[in-house]
Amino acid sequence: MKNNLWIGLFLAGVVVLSPLTALPKVGGGDLEFKPKGAGAVLFKHEQHVTNKGFKCADCHYKTFQQGGTSYKMDMSALTKGAFCGKCHEGKLAFDVKDEKSCNRCHKE
């Protein structure tokens, strides 16, 4: 009877604590940016890290600070090669200056 109580408590603890011990999302998960006058942009770390093979240090702290609020990011900066525009320049990845590419990042 005592063993059943301990097993029950153990299983209850596993159920309660399992969300706390779950592995974090790649790179902290998705980030959503809401620029003024344009559709929201959803940046997916998994797409860049897992699917493309980039490492955190490829972007942090050279191109992006962690936390997302360190610099003002806007399209004028991107089109000059800053932030996303460092890679999305038409050779390594699709070009942020190409109007046909707008919907690849900006969602309605």
RACORDA-V15115 format. One record per pair of residues at least 24 apart in sequence whose C-alpha atoms are under 6 Angstrom apart, sorted by sequence separation. I is the first residue (numbers start at 1). J is the second residue. D is the distance in Angstrom with one decimal. If there is no record, write none. Layout:
# RACORDA-V15115
i=I j=J d=D
i=I j=J d=D
This chain:
# RACORDA-V15115
i=41 j=105 d=5.3
i=41 j=106 d=4.8
i=40 j=106 d=5.4
i=39 j=106 d=4.8
i=40 j=107 d=5.5
i=39 j=107 d=4.9
i=39 j=108 d=5.0
